[in-house]
Amino acid sequence: MMDFLISPAMAAAESASSGPAIMDFAFPIVLLVLFYFMLIRPQSKRAKEHRSMQESLAKGDEIVTDGGLMGKIISVGDNAMTVQLADNLEVKVRRESINSVLPKGTLKQL
């Protein structure tokens, strides 16, 4: 059965040389290193920056939520905060749902 898939002469010739075996081992290692530097590392840096932004939120900051709502923080709690969306409209949002912080005065310009 094996004679049908691999000829005996090719199998003997490949087992004698050790050059291609090193290249076969190095290729997946190089791919893993590239995968780390191109995907994992930048994503972890972005997540760290986003986490530090969420921890630094304070009363008076103008924010944008993940849903696209823009408002001003009225009060800050451990897990949630009250955001004023309009003059008579305040909502509670979770700290994790804050997407970005706007520069001061942005809401007045809109």
N, CA, C and O atoms as a GROMACS GRO file, in nm:
protein
  440
    1MET      N    1   0.082  -0.119   0.000
    1MET     CA    2   0.000   0.000   0.000
    1MET      C    3   0.087   0.127   0.000
    1MET      O    4   0.058   0.220  -0.074
    2MET      N    5   0.192   0.130   0.081
    2MET     CA    6   0.279   0.246   0.087
    2MET      C    7   0.357   0.265  -0.042
    2MET      O    8   0.392   0.377  -0.078
    3ASP      N    9   0.384   0.156  -0.113
    3ASP     CA   10   0.454   0.168  -0.241
    3ASP      C   11   0.369   0.245  -0.342
    3ASP      O   12   0.421   0.310  -0.432
    4PHE      N   13   0.239   0.237  -0.325
    4PHE     CA   14   0.150   0.309  -0.416
    4PHE      C   15   0.156   0.461  -0.391
    4PHE      O   16   0.153   0.538  -0.487
    5LEU      N   17   0.164   0.503  -0.264
    5LEU     CA   18   0.163   0.645  -0.231
    5LEU      C   19   0.300   0.710  -0.244
    5LEU      O   20   0.313   0.818  -0.301
    6ILE      N   21   0.405   0.644  -0.192
    6ILE     CA   22   0.540   0.699  -0.194
    6ILE      C   23   0.633   0.593  -0.250
    6ILE      O   24   0.635   0.479  -0.204
    7SER      N   25   0.709   0.632  -0.348
    7SER     CA   26   0.800   0.533  -0.404
    7SER      C   27   0.912   0.506  -0.303
    7SER      O   28   0.955   0.598  -0.234
    8PRO      N   29   0.961   0.382  -0.293
    8PRO     CA   30   1.067   0.348  -0.196
    8PRO      C   31   1.195   0.429  -0.216
    8PRO      O   32   1.262   0.459  -0.118
    9ALA      N   33   1.231   0.463  -0.338
    9ALA     CA   34   1.352   0.538  -0.363
    9ALA      C   35   1.341   0.681  -0.306
    9ALA      O   36   1.438   0.732  -0.250
   10MET      N   37   1.226   0.745  -0.320
   10MET     CA   38   1.206   0.880  -0.266
   10MET      C   39   1.206   0.878  -0.113
   10MET      O   40   1.261   0.968  -0.050
   11ALA      N   41   1.145   0.780  -0.055
   11ALA     CA   42   1.139   0.772   0.091
   11ALA      C   43   1.278   0.753   0.149
   11ALA      O   44   1.309   0.812   0.252
   12ALA      N   45   1.361   0.672   0.086
   12ALA     CA   46   1.496   0.649   0.136
   12ALA      C   47   1.582   0.774   0.118
   12ALA      O   48   1.665   0.804   0.204
   13ALA      N   49   1.564   0.845   0.009
   13ALA     CA   50   1.644   0.964  -0.016
   13ALA      C   51   1.610   1.076   0.082
   13ALA      O   52   1.699   1.148   0.126
   14GLU      N   53   1.484   1.092   0.118
   14GLU     CA   54   1.445   1.198   0.210
   14GLU      C   55   1.485   1.168   0.353
   14GLU      O   56   1.515   1.260   0.429
   15SER      N   57   1.486   1.043   0.391
   15SER     CA   58   1.522   1.010   0.529
   15SER      C   59   1.672   1.026   0.553
   15SER      O   60   1.714   1.040   0.668
   16ALA      N   61   1.754   1.023   0.450
   16ALA     CA   62   1.898   1.034   0.466
   16ALA      C   63   1.942   1.180   0.487
   16ALA      O   64   2.039   1.204   0.558
   17SER      N   65   1.872   1.275   0.429
   17SER     CA   66   1.914   1.415   0.443
   17SER      C   67   1.840   1.482   0.558
   17SER      O   68   1.723   1.453   0.584
   18SER      N   69   1.910   1.574   0.628
   18SER     CA   70   1.847   1.642   0.742
   18SER      C   71   1.818   1.788   0.711
   18SER      O   72   1.764   1.857   0.798
   19GLY      N   73   1.850   1.838   0.596
   19GLY     CA   74   1.830   1.977   0.560
   19GLY      C   75   1.684   2.019   0.556
   19GLY      O   76   1.647   2.114   0.624
   20PRO      N   77   1.600   1.951   0.480
   20PRO     CA   78   1.459   1.993   0.473
   20PRO      C   79   1.385   1.980   0.607
   20PRO      O   80   1.289   2.052   0.631
   21ALA      N   81   1.428   1.889   0.694
   21ALA     CA   82   1.360   1.873   0.823
   21ALA      C   83   1.376   1.998   0.909
   21ALA      O   84   1.283   2.035   0.981
   22ILE      N   85   1.490   2.064   0.902
   22ILE     CA   86   1.512   2.187   0.978
   22ILE      C   87   1.423   2.298   0.922
   22ILE      O   88   1.364   2.375   0.997
   23MET      N   89   1.413   2.306   0.790
   23MET     CA   90   1.328   2.408   0.728
   23MET      C   91   1.181   2.382   0.759
   23MET      O   92   1.104   2.476   0.776
   24ASP      N   93   1.142   2.256   0.765
   24ASP     CA   94   1.004   2.222   0.799
   24ASP      C   95   0.972   2.264   0.942
   24ASP      O   96   0.858   2.299   0.971
   25PHE      N   97   1.068   2.262   1.029
   25PHE     CA   98   1.048   2.301   1.168
   25PHE      C   99   1.052   2.452   1.184
   25PHE      O  100   0.980   2.508   1.267
   26ALA      N  101   1.136   2.521   1.106
   26ALA     CA  102   1.153   2.665   1.121
   26ALA      C  103   1.035   2.744   1.063
   26ALA      O  104   1.003   2.851   1.114
   27PHE      N  105   0.972   2.695   0.960
   27PHE     CA  106   0.863   2.768   0.896
   27PHE      C  107   0.746   2.797   0.991
   27PHE      O  108   0.701   2.911   0.996
   28PRO      N  109   0.696   2.699   1.067
   28PRO     CA  110   0.587   2.731   1.162
   28PRO      C  111   0.630   2.828   1.272
   28PRO      O  112   0.550   2.909   1.318
   29ILE      N  113   0.757   2.820   1.314
   29ILE     CA  114   0.806   2.912   1.417
   29ILE      C  115   0.806   3.055   1.363
   29ILE      O  116   0.765   3.147   1.434
   30VAL      N  117   0.851   3.074   1.241
   30VAL     CA  118   0.852   3.206   1.179
   30VAL      C  119   0.710   3.259   1.163
   30VAL      O  120   0.685   3.378   1.186
   31LEU      N  121   0.617   3.173   1.126
   31LEU     CA  122   0.477   3.214   1.114
   31LEU      C  123   0.420   3.257   1.249
   31LEU      O  124   0.348   3.356   1.256
   32LEU      N  125   0.451   3.186   1.354
   32LEU     CA  126   0.403   3.222   1.488
   32LEU      C  127   0.460   3.357   1.532
   32LEU      O  128   0.388   3.437   1.592
   33VAL      N  129   0.587   3.382   1.505
   33VAL     CA  130   0.648   3.510   1.542
   33VAL      C  131   0.583   3.624   1.464
   33VAL      O  132   0.551   3.728   1.522
   34LEU      N  133   0.562   3.606   1.335
   34LEU     CA  134   0.494   3.708   1.254
   34LEU      C  135   0.351   3.731   1.303
   34LEU      O  136   0.306   3.846   1.312
   35PHE      N  137   0.281   3.625   1.336
   35PHE     CA  138   0.144   3.634   1.387
   35PHE      C  139   0.142   3.714   1.515
   35PHE      O  140   0.052   3.796   1.536
   36TYR      N  141   0.239   3.692   1.603
   36TYR     CA  142   0.246   3.767   1.729
   36TYR      C  143   0.267   3.915   1.704
   36TYR      O  144   0.194   3.998   1.760
   37PHE      N  145   0.364   3.951   1.622
   37PHE     CA  146   0.397   4.092   1.602
   37PHE      C  147   0.296   4.166   1.516
   37PHE      O  148   0.285   4.288   1.528
   38MET      N  149   0.222   4.097   1.430
   38MET     CA  150   0.128   4.165   1.344
   38MET      C  151  -0.014   4.168   1.398
   38MET      O  152  -0.091   4.258   1.363
   39LEU      N  153  -0.052   4.072   1.484
   39LEU     CA  154  -0.190   4.066   1.531
   39LEU      C  155  -0.204   4.077   1.682
   39LEU      O  156  -0.280   4.161   1.731
   40ILE      N  157  -0.135   3.996   1.756
   40ILE     CA  158  -0.156   3.987   1.900
   40ILE      C  159  -0.104   4.110   1.972
   40ILE      O  160  -0.175   4.167   2.054
   41ARG      N  161   0.017   4.151   1.945
   41ARG     CA  162   0.078   4.263   2.016
   41ARG      C  163   0.005   4.395   1.993
   41ARG      O  164  -0.022   4.465   2.091
   42PRO      N  165  -0.030   4.433   1.868
   42PRO     CA  166  -0.104   4.558   1.850
   42PRO      C  167  -0.242   4.555   1.917
   42PRO      O  168  -0.287   4.656   1.971
   43GLN      N  169  -0.309   4.441   1.913
   43GLN     CA  170  -0.441   4.432   1.976
   43GLN      C  171  -0.431   4.446   2.127
   43GLN      O  172  -0.516   4.511   2.187
   44SER      N  173  -0.330   4.388   2.188
   44SER     CA  174  -0.315   4.401   2.333
   44SER      C  175  -0.279   4.545   2.372
   44SER      O  176  -0.320   4.592   2.478
   45LYS      N  177  -0.202   4.615   2.288
   45LYS     CA  178  -0.170   4.755   2.316
   45LYS      C  179  -0.296   4.841   2.309
   45LYS      O  180  -0.317   4.929   2.393
   46ARG      N  181  -0.382   4.816   2.206
   46ARG     CA  182  -0.507   4.890   2.195
   46ARG      C  183  -0.598   4.864   2.313
   46ARG      O  184  -0.662   4.956   2.365
   47ALA      N  185  -0.605   4.738   2.357
   47ALA     CA  186  -0.691   4.704   2.471
   47ALA      C  187  -0.640   4.770   2.598
   47ALA      O  188  -0.720   4.815   2.681
   48LYS      N  189  -0.509   4.778   2.616
   48LYS     CA  190  -0.452   4.843   2.734
   48LYS      C  191  -0.482   4.992   2.734
   48LYS      O  192  -0.518   5.048   2.838
   49GLU      N  193  -0.469   5.058   2.619
   49GLU     CA  194  -0.501   5.201   2.609
   49GLU      C  195  -0.649   5.227   2.637
   49GLU      O  196  -0.683   5.323   2.705
   50HIS      N  197  -0.736   5.140   2.585
   50HIS     CA  198  -0.880   5.155   2.606
   50HIS      C  199  -0.916   5.136   2.753
   50HIS      O  200  -0.999   5.209   2.807
   51ARG      N  201  -0.853   5.040   2.818
   51ARG     CA  202  -0.877   5.015   2.960
   51ARG      C  203  -0.832   5.134   3.045
   51ARG      O  204  -0.901   5.172   3.139
   52SER      N  205  -0.718   5.193   3.012
   52SER     CA  206  -0.670   5.308   3.089
   52SER      C  207  -0.760   5.430   3.065
   52SER      O  208  -0.779   5.510   3.157
   53MET      N  209  -0.816   5.445   2.943
   53MET     CA  210  -0.909   5.553   2.916
   53MET      C  211  -1.035   5.536   3.000
   53MET      O  212  -1.087   5.634   3.055
   54GLN      N  213  -1.086   5.414   3.010
   54GLN     CA  214  -1.207   5.389   3.088
   54GLN      C  215  -1.184   5.412   3.236
   54GLN      O  216  -1.275   5.456   3.306
   55GLU      N  217  -1.065   5.383   3.286
   55GLU     CA  218  -1.035   5.404   3.427
   55GLU      C  219  -1.018   5.552   3.461
   55GLU      O  220  -1.039   5.592   3.576
   56SER      N  221  -0.981   5.634   3.363
   56SER     CA  222  -0.955   5.775   3.390
   56SER      C  223  -1.078   5.863   3.368
   56SER      O  224  -1.066   5.986   3.375
   57LEU      N  225  -1.194   5.805   3.341
   57LEU     CA  226  -1.314   5.885   3.320
   57LEU      C  227  -1.351   5.960   3.447
   57LEU      O  228  -1.343   5.905   3.557
   58ALA      N  229  -1.392   6.085   3.432
   58ALA     CA  230  -1.427   6.168   3.547
   58ALA      C  231  -1.551   6.251   3.514
   58ALA      O  232  -1.593   6.260   3.399
   59LYS      N  233  -1.608   6.310   3.618
   59LYS     CA  234  -1.725   6.395   3.603
   59LYS      C  235  -1.690   6.514   3.512
   59LYS      O  236  -1.586   6.578   3.528
   60GLY      N  237  -1.779   6.543   3.417
   60GLY     CA  238  -1.758   6.654   3.326
   60GLY      C  239  -1.700   6.614   3.192
   60GLY      O  240  -1.700   6.695   3.099
   61ASP      N  241  -1.651   6.492   3.179
   61ASP     CA  242  -1.597   6.447   3.050
   61ASP      C  243  -1.710   6.428   2.949
   61ASP      O  244  -1.819   6.383   2.985
   62GLU      N  245  -1.683   6.461   2.826
   62GLU     CA  246  -1.779   6.438   2.718
   62GLU      C  247  -1.739   6.309   2.648
   62GLU      O  248  -1.624   6.292   2.608
   63ILE      N  249  -1.835   6.216   2.635
   63ILE     CA  250  -1.802   6.081   2.590
   63ILE      C  251  -1.892   6.038   2.475
   63ILE      O  252  -1.995   6.099   2.447
   64VAL      N  253  -1.850   5.930   2.408
   64VAL     CA  254  -1.930   5.861   2.308
   64VAL      C  255  -1.940   5.716   2.352
   64VAL      O  256  -1.839   5.653   2.383
   65THR      N  257  -2.063   5.661   2.354
   65THR     CA  258  -2.081   5.521   2.392
   65THR      C  259  -2.064   5.432   2.269
   65THR      O  260  -2.054   5.480   2.156
   66ASP      N  261  -2.062   5.301   2.293
   66ASP     CA  262  -2.053   5.205   2.183
   66ASP      C  263  -2.174   5.215   2.090
   66ASP      O  264  -2.163   5.185   1.971
   67GLY      N  265  -2.287   5.256   2.144
   67GLY     CA  266  -2.407   5.270   2.063
   67GLY      C  267  -2.415   5.400   1.986
   67GLY      O  268  -2.507   5.419   1.906
   68GLY      N  269  -2.319   5.491   2.006
   68GLY     CA  270  -2.315   5.616   1.932
   68GLY      C  271  -2.377   5.733   2.007
   68GLY      O  272  -2.385   5.843   1.953
   69LEU      N  273  -2.422   5.712   2.130
   69LEU     CA  274  -2.479   5.822   2.208
   69LEU      C  275  -2.367   5.911   2.260
   69LEU      O  276  -2.264   5.863   2.308
   70MET      N  277  -2.387   6.043   2.248
   70MET     CA  278  -2.288   6.137   2.297
   70MET      C  279  -2.348   6.215   2.412
   70MET      O  280  -2.462   6.261   2.405
   71GLY      N  281  -2.270   6.230   2.519
   71GLY     CA  282  -2.321   6.302   2.634
   71GLY      C  283  -2.209   6.342   2.728
   71GLY      O  284  -2.091   6.321   2.701
   72LYS      N  285  -2.251   6.403   2.840
   72LYS     CA  286  -2.158   6.453   2.939
   72LYS      C  287  -2.177   6.373   3.068
   72LYS      O  288  -2.291   6.350   3.110
   73ILE      N  289  -2.068   6.331   3.130
   73ILE     CA  290  -2.076   6.252   3.252
   73ILE      C  291  -2.118   6.342   3.368
   73ILE      O  292  -2.056   6.445   3.394
   74ILE      N  293  -2.224   6.300   3.437
   74ILE     CA  294  -2.275   6.375   3.552
   74ILE      C  295  -2.221   6.317   3.682
   74ILE      O  296  -2.179   6.392   3.771
   75SER      N  297  -2.222   6.183   3.693
   75SER     CA  298  -2.168   6.118   3.813
   75SER      C  299  -2.104   5.986   3.773
   75SER      O  300  -2.145   5.922   3.677
   76VAL      N  301  -2.002   5.948   3.850
   76VAL     CA  302  -1.926   5.827   3.820
   76VAL      C  303  -1.935   5.731   3.937
   76VAL      O  304  -1.912   5.769   4.052
   77GLY      N  305  -1.968   5.605   3.908
   77GLY     CA  306  -1.970   5.500   4.008
   77GLY      C  307  -1.864   5.396   3.978
   77GLY      O  308  -1.780   5.416   3.890
   78ASP      N  309  -1.868   5.285   4.051
   78ASP     CA  310  -1.769   5.180   4.028
   78ASP      C  311  -1.788   5.113   3.892
   78ASP      O  312  -1.693   5.100   3.816
   79ASN      N  313  -1.912   5.071   3.862
   79ASN     CA  314  -1.939   5.000   3.738
   79ASN      C  315  -2.021   5.079   3.638
   79ASN      O  316  -2.020   5.049   3.519
   80ALA      N  317  -2.095   5.180   3.686
   80ALA     CA  318  -2.184   5.256   3.599
   80ALA      C  319  -2.164   5.405   3.623
   80ALA      O  320  -2.107   5.447   3.723
   81MET      N  321  -2.214   5.483   3.528
   81MET     CA  322  -2.206   5.628   3.542
   81MET      C  323  -2.331   5.689   3.482
   81MET      O  324  -2.394   5.630   3.393
   82THR      N  325  -2.368   5.806   3.530
   82THR     CA  326  -2.483   5.877   3.477
   82THR      C  327  -2.434   5.976   3.373
   82THR      O  328  -2.343   6.056   3.397
   83VAL      N  329  -2.497   5.969   3.255
   83VAL     CA  330  -2.458   6.053   3.143
   83VAL      C  331  -2.577   6.139   3.103
   83VAL      O  332  -2.688   6.088   3.088
   84GLN      N  333  -2.555   6.268   3.087
   84GLN     CA  334  -2.660   6.361   3.043
   84GLN      C  335  -2.654   6.370   2.892
   84GLN      O  336  -2.555   6.416   2.835
   85LEU      N  337  -2.762   6.324   2.826
   85LEU     CA  338  -2.768   6.326   2.680
   85LEU      C  339  -2.830   6.456   2.629
   85LEU      O  340  -2.791   6.506   2.524
   86ALA      N  341  -2.928   6.509   2.704
   86ALA     CA  342  -2.994   6.636   2.670
   86ALA      C  343  -3.023   6.708   2.801
   86ALA      O  344  -2.986   6.660   2.908
   87ASP      N  345  -3.090   6.824   2.793
   87ASP     CA  346  -3.115   6.902   2.913
   87ASP      C  347  -3.193   6.825   3.019
   87ASP      O  348  -3.157   6.830   3.137
   88ASN      N  349  -3.296   6.754   2.982
   88ASN     CA  350  -3.379   6.681   3.079
   88ASN      C  351  -3.368   6.531   3.063
   88ASN      O  352  -3.461   6.459   3.102
   89LEU      N  353  -3.260   6.481   3.007
   89LEU     CA  354  -3.246   6.338   2.980
   89LEU      C  355  -3.113   6.287   3.033
   89LEU      O  356  -3.006   6.323   2.982
   90GLU      N  357  -3.121   6.202   3.135
   90GLU     CA  358  -3.001   6.141   3.191
   90GLU      C  359  -3.018   5.989   3.186
   90GLU      O  360  -3.127   5.937   3.213
   91VAL      N  361  -2.913   5.920   3.151
   91VAL     CA  362  -2.916   5.773   3.145
   91VAL      C  363  -2.797   5.718   3.222
   91VAL      O  364  -2.694   5.784   3.238
   92LYS      N  365  -2.813   5.594   3.268
   92LYS     CA  366  -2.701   5.524   3.332
   92LYS      C  367  -2.641   5.429   3.230
   92LYS      O  368  -2.712   5.353   3.166
   93VAL      N  369  -2.511   5.434   3.217
   93VAL     CA  370  -2.440   5.343   3.125
   93VAL      C  371  -2.327   5.275   3.200
   93VAL      O  372  -2.272   5.329   3.296
   94ARG      N  373  -2.294   5.156   3.155
   94ARG     CA  374  -2.183   5.083   3.214
   94ARG      C  375  -2.052   5.146   3.167
   94ARG      O  376  -2.042   5.200   3.057
   95ARG      N  377  -1.953   5.137   3.252
   95ARG     CA  378  -1.821   5.193   3.222
   95ARG      C  379  -1.760   5.127   3.098
   95ARG      O  380  -1.691   5.193   3.021
   96GLU      N  381  -1.786   4.999   3.078
   96GLU     CA  382  -1.730   4.925   2.964
   96GLU      C  383  -1.789   4.969   2.831
   96GLU      O  384  -1.730   4.944   2.726
   97SER      N  385  -1.906   5.036   2.833
   97SER     CA  386  -1.970   5.075   2.707
   97SER      C  387  -1.921   5.210   2.656
   97SER      O  388  -1.968   5.256   2.552
   98ILE      N  389  -1.829   5.274   2.726
   98ILE     CA  390  -1.774   5.402   2.679
   98ILE      C  391  -1.670   5.373   2.572
   98ILE      O  392  -1.574   5.299   2.595
   99ASN      N  393  -1.689   5.432   2.455
   99ASN     CA  394  -1.600   5.406   2.343
   99ASN      C  395  -1.485   5.505   2.336
   99ASN      O  396  -1.370   5.466   2.317
  100SER      N  397  -1.515   5.634   2.353
  100SER     CA  398  -1.409   5.733   2.345
  100SER      C  399  -1.448   5.858   2.422
  100SER      O  400  -1.565   5.879   2.454
  101VAL      N  401  -1.349   5.941   2.451
  101VAL     CA  402  -1.368   6.068   2.519
  101VAL      C  403  -1.350   6.179   2.416
  101VAL      O  404  -1.252   6.181   2.341
  102LEU      N  405  -1.446   6.271   2.414
  102LEU     CA  406  -1.440   6.382   2.318
  102LEU      C  407  -1.365   6.500   2.379
  102LEU      O  408  -1.360   6.512   2.502
  103PRO      N  409  -1.308   6.586   2.297
  103PRO     CA  410  -1.247   6.708   2.350
  103PRO      C  411  -1.355   6.798   2.413
  103PRO      O  412  -1.471   6.795   2.372
  104LYS      N  413  -1.316   6.877   2.510
  104LYS     CA  414  -1.410   6.965   2.580
  104LYS      C  415  -1.475   7.061   2.481
  104LYS      O  416  -1.409   7.117   2.394
  105GLY      N  417  -1.608   7.081   2.496
  105GLY     CA  418  -1.681   7.173   2.411
  105GLY      C  419  -1.733   7.115   2.282
  105GLY      O  420  -1.796   7.186   2.204
  106THR      N  421  -1.708   6.988   2.256
  106THR     CA  422  -1.752   6.927   2.131
  106THR      C  423  -1.904   6.920   2.123
  106THR      O  424  -1.962   6.942   2.017
  107LEU      N  425  -1.969   6.889   2.235
  107LEU     CA  426  -2.116   6.876   2.232
  107LEU      C  427  -2.185   7.008   2.205
  107LEU      O  428  -2.293   7.009   2.146
  108LYS      N  429  -2.127   7.119   2.244
  108LYS     CA  430  -2.187   7.250   2.217
  108LYS      C  431  -2.179   7.284   2.069
  108LYS      O  432  -2.266   7.355   2.018
  109GLN      N  433  -2.077   7.237   2.001
  109GLN     CA  434  -2.060   7.266   1.859
  109GLN      C  435  -2.157   7.187   1.773
  109GLN      O  436  -2.191   7.230   1.662
  110LEU      N  437  -2.203   7.072   1.822
  110LEU     CA  438  -2.294   6.989   1.743
  110LEU      C  439  -2.431   7.039   1.754
  110LEU      O  440  -2.522   6.981   1.694
   0.00000   0.00000   0.00000
